[in-house]
Amino acid sequence: MSNKKKILILGANVNRKNHGGVVTFTKGLLNSPLKDKYTLDWERFEFRGRGIAKIFNILADFRKLKRKMQEGQYDVVHANVSIYQLSFFKIYLYNILKRKYGFKLLVHLHGGMLDNIRFFKNFFVRILSKADHLIFLSEPQKAGFTAYPSLKNKMSILPNFLTSDAPPLNGQSTQNKTTFLFIARVIREKGIFDLLEAVSLLTPEERSKMRLLVCGTGESLEEAKAYSNQKKLTECVDFLGFVKGASKINALQQADICVLPTYWDEGFPFTILEAMSYGQGVISTDKGAIAEVIVNNENGYIVPPQDPMTLSKRMSKLINDETEKHRFSKNSYQRFQEKYNMNGPGVKAFSRVYEAL
């Protein structure tokens, strides 16, 4: 009989086609060397559907989870949630199971900030305080909770970690053109129109020496394509749509620089970690934990949100400065390996958390 401790990971459906950061994180955790040290299991627990269907679906997940708890005793339940109004309901249900089955509850808070909770904020914190430990992605995210004494000794900060099969420094800057990569939902808040405006502000000569790959779908995709046509950028901007598997790897291997000029309420974008694992420098904003990952002028540039002019100047610098581009590439790859690789620092970090519980 195995003596390994049993960890149950809860969150979004890892089998969904279009997945976000929580799914990426969960898959990385399940497939990491942690599985050699612990018995790792997973179960879906998420709001899905619309309106009242969300409540019915989460209650169905609760009943299924309860049956799972009856079949096997878990030492730790690692619950992944975002900070938004309905999350308190999920955490409340976790606490019901915790009282009945006696596991340690680890609540891992991904996207959002405390300001997202507009109603019953104190009640949300009280429910959260029943957990045994809380993980935040960044100092700014944690900061909103430090004023509550009931949470004081339960909080820690861990960055996102990524499992990557990227080869060592995949030969960026061997092409004739500097390739920029935008890989995200194509919505206004992710900065797609600021990026296209920044490209239009480059000189004609600079545009001839660069290209932009736009990967993703979203509500602003057709408008972005029309805007690109209006600005006469079709010679240097390619819209590749949703990419996965080999097409995603191909885009990551082609790119020199990842650009994410977001003003969305970010947590810790995995897109940036993927880019770094392929040795890409990054141009982004200081939203969420981004400025903790990208050290300005070391492995990329931090630019103000909604500032196409500054963004364009930073892109121009990298188009015209091969040394800077190579330096960012080397520093990004090294920083990823030292701080954000799930199979190295990630395994060590979560082992410490699990063992403490």
C-alpha positions as CSV (number, residue, x, y, z in Angstrom):
1,M,0.0,0.0,0.0
2,S,1.4,3.4,-0.9
3,N,2.4,5.7,1.9
4,K,2.3,8.8,-0.4
5,K,0.2,11.7,0.8
6,K,-2.9,12.3,-1.4
7,I,-3.5,15.7,-3.0
8,L,-6.7,16.6,-4.7
9,I,-6.6,19.5,-7.1
10,L,-9.8,21.4,-7.9
11,G,-10.5,23.8,-10.6
12,A,-11.4,24.3,-14.3
13,N,-11.9,21.4,-16.6
14,V,-8.5,20.3,-17.8
15,N,-10.0,18.6,-20.9
16,R,-11.6,21.7,-22.4
17,K,-10.5,22.8,-25.8
18,N,-9.9,26.5,-25.1
19,H,-8.3,26.8,-21.7
20,G,-6.9,29.6,-19.6
21,G,-4.2,30.0,-17.0
22,V,-5.8,27.8,-14.3
23,V,-6.0,24.8,-16.7
24,T,-2.4,25.4,-17.8
25,F,-1.2,25.5,-14.2
26,T,-3.2,22.4,-13.2
27,K,-1.9,20.4,-16.1
28,G,1.6,21.4,-15.3
29,L,1.2,20.4,-11.7
30,L,-0.4,17.0,-12.5
31,N,2.4,16.2,-15.0
32,S,5.3,17.4,-12.9
33,P,7.7,15.3,-10.8
34,L,5.4,16.0,-7.9
35,K,3.5,12.9,-9.0
36,D,6.4,10.8,-7.9
37,K,6.3,12.2,-4.4
38,Y,2.5,12.5,-3.9
39,T,-0.6,10.8,-5.2
40,L,-2.1,13.6,-7.3
41,D,-5.8,13.6,-8.3
42,W,-8.0,16.1,-10.0
43,E,-11.7,17.0,-10.1
44,R,-13.6,19.7,-12.0
45,F,-15.2,22.3,-9.8
46,E,-16.2,25.5,-11.6
47,F,-19.0,27.8,-12.5
48,R,-20.1,27.2,-16.1
49,G,-23.1,28.0,-18.2
50,R,-25.3,31.1,-17.9
51,G,-27.6,32.5,-15.3
52,I,-29.1,30.0,-12.9
53,A,-27.4,27.2,-14.8
54,K,-24.2,28.2,-13.0
55,I,-25.6,27.4,-9.6
56,F,-27.0,24.0,-10.8
57,N,-23.7,23.0,-12.4
58,I,-21.6,23.9,-9.3
59,L,-24.0,22.0,-7.1
60,A,-23.7,19.0,-9.4
61,D,-19.9,19.3,-9.1
62,F,-20.3,19.4,-5.4
63,R,-22.3,16.2,-5.2
64,K,-19.7,14.5,-7.4
65,L,-16.9,15.8,-5.2
66,K,-18.6,14.6,-2.1
67,R,-18.8,11.1,-3.5
68,K,-15.1,11.3,-4.3
69,M,-14.4,12.3,-0.8
70,Q,-16.4,9.3,0.5
71,E,-14.4,6.9,-1.6
72,G,-10.9,8.1,-0.6
73,Q,-9.3,10.1,2.1
74,Y,-7.3,13.1,0.9
75,D,-4.6,14.8,3.0
76,V,-4.7,18.2,1.1
77,V,-7.3,19.7,-1.2
78,H,-5.7,22.3,-3.5
79,A,-8.5,24.6,-4.6
80,N,-7.9,27.0,-7.5
81,V,-10.1,30.0,-7.6
82,S,-10.1,33.5,-8.9
83,I,-11.0,36.6,-6.8
84,Y,-14.5,37.5,-7.9
85,Q,-17.9,37.7,-6.3
86,L,-19.1,34.1,-6.7
87,S,-15.9,32.6,-5.5
88,F,-17.0,32.9,-1.9
89,F,-19.7,30.3,-2.7
90,K,-17.2,27.8,-3.9
91,I,-15.0,28.3,-0.9
92,Y,-18.0,28.0,1.4
93,L,-18.7,24.6,-0.1
94,Y,-15.1,23.6,0.3
95,N,-15.3,24.4,4.0
96,I,-18.4,22.2,4.4
97,L,-16.4,19.3,3.0
98,K,-13.3,20.2,5.1
99,R,-15.3,20.0,8.3
100,K,-16.7,16.6,7.4
101,Y,-13.7,14.9,5.9
102,G,-10.8,16.6,7.8
103,F,-8.4,17.5,5.0
104,K,-6.2,20.6,4.9
105,L,-7.6,23.2,2.6
106,L,-5.2,25.2,0.4
107,V,-6.9,28.0,-1.5
108,H,-4.8,29.2,-4.5
109,L,-6.0,32.6,-5.7
110,H,-5.3,33.2,-9.4
111,G,-6.8,36.2,-11.2
112,G,-8.4,39.3,-9.7
113,M,-7.9,41.6,-6.7
114,L,-9.9,42.2,-3.5
115,D,-11.5,45.3,-5.1
116,N,-13.3,42.9,-7.4
117,I,-15.5,41.9,-4.4
118,R,-18.0,44.8,-4.4
119,F,-20.5,43.2,-2.0
120,F,-20.1,41.4,1.3
121,K,-16.3,41.9,1.3
122,N,-16.0,41.1,5.0
123,F,-18.1,38.0,4.6
124,F,-15.8,36.8,1.7
125,V,-12.8,37.3,3.9
126,R,-14.4,35.4,6.8
127,I,-15.1,32.4,4.5
128,L,-11.6,32.6,3.2
129,S,-10.1,32.6,6.7
130,K,-11.5,29.1,7.2
131,A,-8.8,27.7,4.8
132,D,-5.6,26.4,6.2
133,H,-3.4,28.4,3.8
134,L,-3.7,30.9,1.0
135,I,-1.5,31.3,-2.1
136,F,-1.4,34.6,-4.0
137,L,0.4,35.2,-7.3
138,S,1.9,38.6,-6.5
139,E,2.5,41.2,-3.8
140,P,-0.1,43.6,-5.2
141,Q,-2.7,40.9,-5.2
142,K,-1.9,39.9,-1.6
143,A,-1.7,43.5,-0.4
144,G,-5.5,44.0,-0.3
145,F,-5.8,41.1,2.2
146,T,-3.1,42.1,4.7
147,A,-5.4,44.3,6.7
148,Y,-7.4,41.3,8.0
149,P,-5.9,39.8,11.1
150,S,-7.7,36.4,10.5
151,L,-5.6,35.9,7.3
152,K,-2.2,37.2,8.7
153,N,-0.4,34.0,9.2
154,K,-2.0,32.0,6.4
155,M,-0.7,33.9,3.3
156,S,2.2,33.3,1.0
157,I,3.2,34.4,-2.5
158,L,4.1,31.9,-5.2
159,P,4.4,32.9,-8.9
160,N,2.9,30.8,-11.6
161,F,5.1,28.0,-12.8
162,L,5.1,26.5,-16.3
163,T,6.1,23.1,-17.6
164,S,7.9,23.7,-20.9
165,D,9.4,21.5,-23.5
166,A,11.1,24.4,-25.3
167,P,14.6,23.7,-26.5
168,P,17.5,25.9,-25.2
169,L,17.4,29.3,-26.9
170,N,15.8,28.4,-30.2
171,G,17.8,30.7,-32.5
172,Q,16.0,34.0,-32.4
173,S,17.3,36.9,-34.4
174,T,18.7,34.6,-37.2
175,Q,15.9,35.8,-39.5
176,N,16.0,38.9,-41.6
177,K,13.0,40.4,-39.8
178,T,12.4,41.0,-36.1
179,T,9.2,39.0,-35.3
180,F,6.9,40.2,-32.6
181,L,4.2,37.9,-31.1
182,F,0.9,38.8,-29.6
183,I,-0.8,35.6,-28.2
184,A,-3.9,36.3,-26.1
185,R,-7.6,36.8,-26.5
186,V,-8.2,39.4,-29.1
187,I,-10.1,41.9,-27.1
188,R,-9.5,45.6,-26.7
189,E,-8.4,45.3,-23.0
190,K,-5.5,43.1,-24.0
191,G,-4.1,46.1,-25.9
192,I,-4.4,44.8,-29.5
193,F,-5.4,48.2,-30.9
194,D,-2.6,49.9,-29.0
195,L,-0.2,47.4,-30.5
196,L,-1.5,47.9,-34.1
197,E,-1.3,51.7,-33.6
198,A,2.3,51.3,-32.3
199,V,3.2,49.4,-35.5
200,S,1.6,52.1,-37.6
201,L,3.9,54.7,-35.9
202,L,7.0,52.9,-36.9
203,T,8.8,54.3,-40.0
204,P,8.2,52.5,-43.3
205,E,11.8,51.2,-43.2
206,E,11.2,49.8,-39.7
207,R,8.0,48.1,-40.7
208,S,9.9,46.5,-43.6
209,K,12.2,44.9,-41.1
210,M,9.6,43.5,-38.7
211,R,6.4,41.4,-38.6
212,L,3.8,40.9,-36.1
213,L,2.0,37.5,-35.5
214,V,-1.4,37.9,-33.8
215,C,-2.5,34.6,-32.3
216,G,-5.9,34.2,-30.8
217,T,-9.6,34.8,-31.2
218,G,-12.0,37.1,-29.4
219,E,-14.8,39.6,-29.8
220,S,-12.5,42.2,-31.3
221,L,-10.8,40.0,-33.9
222,E,-12.7,41.3,-37.0
223,E,-12.5,44.9,-35.8
224,A,-8.7,44.4,-35.3
225,K,-8.3,43.0,-38.8
226,A,-10.3,45.9,-40.2
227,Y,-8.1,48.4,-38.3
228,S,-5.0,46.7,-39.6
229,N,-6.3,47.1,-43.1
230,Q,-7.2,50.7,-42.5
231,K,-3.7,51.4,-41.3
232,K,-2.2,49.6,-44.3
233,L,-0.4,47.0,-42.1
234,T,-1.2,43.9,-44.0
235,E,2.4,43.5,-45.3
236,C,3.7,43.2,-41.7
237,V,0.8,41.9,-39.6
238,D,-0.4,38.3,-39.8
239,F,-3.6,37.1,-38.0
240,L,-3.1,33.4,-37.3
241,G,-6.3,32.8,-35.3
242,F,-6.4,30.4,-32.4
243,V,-3.2,28.3,-32.2
244,K,-2.4,25.1,-30.3
245,G,-0.1,22.1,-30.6
246,A,2.3,22.4,-33.5
247,S,1.0,25.7,-34.8
248,K,1.5,27.3,-31.4
249,I,5.0,25.9,-31.1
250,N,5.8,27.1,-34.6
251,A,4.7,30.7,-33.6
252,L,6.7,30.6,-30.4
253,Q,9.8,29.4,-32.3
254,Q,9.5,32.1,-34.9
255,A,9.1,35.0,-32.5
256,D,11.9,37.2,-31.1
257,I,9.8,39.4,-28.8
258,C,6.4,38.8,-27.0
259,V,4.2,41.9,-26.8
260,L,1.3,42.1,-24.4
261,P,0.3,45.7,-23.9
262,T,-2.6,44.8,-21.7
263,Y,-4.7,46.9,-19.4
264,W,-6.9,44.0,-18.4
265,D,-7.1,43.0,-14.7
266,E,-4.3,40.5,-15.1
267,G,-3.1,37.9,-12.6
268,F,0.1,36.2,-13.8
269,P,-0.2,35.6,-17.6
270,F,1.2,32.2,-18.7
271,T,1.7,33.7,-22.2
272,I,4.7,35.6,-20.8
273,L,6.2,32.5,-19.2
274,E,5.8,30.6,-22.5
275,A,7.6,33.3,-24.3
276,M,10.4,33.4,-21.8
277,S,10.8,29.6,-22.0
278,Y,11.5,30.1,-25.7
279,G,14.0,32.8,-25.0
280,Q,11.9,35.8,-26.0
281,G,12.2,39.2,-24.5
282,V,8.9,40.7,-23.5
283,I,7.2,44.1,-23.8
284,S,4.3,44.5,-21.5
285,T,2.6,46.7,-18.9
286,D,2.8,46.6,-15.1
287,K,-0.6,44.9,-14.6
288,G,-0.9,42.2,-12.0
289,A,2.4,40.3,-11.5
290,I,3.9,41.2,-14.9
291,A,6.4,43.7,-13.5
292,E,7.7,41.1,-11.1
293,V,8.5,38.8,-14.0
294,I,9.7,41.3,-16.5
295,V,12.6,43.4,-15.2
296,N,12.6,46.6,-17.2
297,N,15.7,46.8,-19.4
298,E,16.9,43.4,-18.4
299,N,14.6,40.8,-20.1
300,G,12.2,43.3,-21.7
301,Y,10.4,46.6,-21.3
302,I,7.6,47.7,-19.1
303,V,5.5,50.3,-20.8
304,P,2.5,52.4,-19.6
305,P,-0.9,50.9,-20.5
306,Q,-2.7,52.5,-23.4
307,D,0.4,54.4,-24.6
308,P,1.0,53.4,-28.3
309,M,3.8,56.0,-28.7
310,T,6.0,54.6,-26.0
311,L,5.3,51.0,-27.1
312,S,6.3,52.0,-30.7
313,K,9.6,53.5,-29.4
314,R,10.4,50.2,-27.6
315,M,9.6,48.1,-30.6
316,S,11.7,50.4,-32.8
317,K,14.7,50.0,-30.4
318,L,14.5,46.2,-30.7
319,I,14.1,46.3,-34.5
320,N,17.3,48.3,-34.7
321,D,19.4,46.9,-31.9
322,E,20.4,43.2,-32.4
323,T,22.6,43.3,-29.2
324,E,19.6,44.4,-27.1
325,K,17.4,41.7,-28.6
326,H,20.0,39.0,-27.9
327,R,20.5,40.2,-24.4
328,F,16.8,40.1,-23.6
329,S,16.6,36.6,-25.1
330,K,19.4,35.2,-23.0
331,N,18.1,36.9,-19.8
332,S,14.5,35.8,-20.3
333,Y,15.5,32.2,-20.8
334,Q,17.7,32.2,-17.8
335,R,15.1,33.9,-15.6
336,F,12.5,31.4,-16.6
337,Q,14.7,28.4,-15.8
338,E,15.7,29.8,-12.4
339,K,12.3,31.1,-11.2
340,Y,9.4,29.8,-13.2
341,N,10.1,26.3,-14.5
342,M,7.5,23.9,-12.9
343,N,10.0,21.0,-13.1
344,G,12.6,22.8,-11.0
345,P,11.6,25.7,-8.7
346,G,7.9,24.9,-9.0
347,V,8.2,21.4,-7.6
348,K,10.4,22.7,-4.7
349,A,7.9,25.4,-3.9
350,F,4.8,23.3,-3.8
351,S,6.5,20.5,-1.9
352,R,7.3,23.0,0.8
353,V,3.7,24.2,0.9
354,Y,2.2,20.6,1.0
355,E,4.7,19.5,3.6
356,A,3.9,22.5,5.8
357,L,0.2,21.5,5.6
